Amino acid sequence: MVPGQSTNTMKDIIYAICCLAFAIMIGGAVYEHLNIVPQWSAAPPVSLSMFQGEYGLNPELFWMSIHPVNIILFAATLIIHWKTKRRKNVLITLIAYFIILIITSIYFVPELISITSTTYTTSSDSGLTRRAELWEILSLARLGVLMVLSIILLTGLTKQVNKLVTEGTKA
């Protein structure tokens, strides 16, 4: 056994779990964009019935759970890999993810709540439909960025843990 091998294996596992959690989040977003968003955005407020009533869809549980888990895993991964060549991959992804979370809290969540909480009627509202279409387009762009970030994060797994970053060298 190579000295430090079990430590490196644990570092690899933590990094992989961070990648997995990030991919699960992206998977949830892909699922929503394929199966849910086209339905509710088709002709609001008529198409919003899936969110309303006693048995309305409640996707908040997933999103309110996955983001804190991701942040904790990113923090742990960054700390563990601070002096390795993987730091750059984790930092790029984490910083961009924080920016996306801020944009999400400023625009995406309030706009989604505003649209989906509109009182149900039997006719569609063209203004509301345009807002839903814009939300969907911007959300797909956000999802595309997250996918690129996932690739950046995953490529960090190809870097050796025992290769340390030293002052004056590139990560």
Protein Blocks (a to p, Z undefined) as FASTA:
>chain_A
ZZhklmmmmmmmmmmmmmmmmmmmmmmmmmmmmmmmmmmmmmpcklmmmmgcjkbccfkl
mmmmmmmmmmmmmmmmmmmmmmpmklmmmmmmmmmmmmmmmmmmmmmmmmmmmmmmpccd
fbdcfklmmmmmmmmmmmmmmmmmmmmmmmmmmmmmmpcfklccdehiaZZ
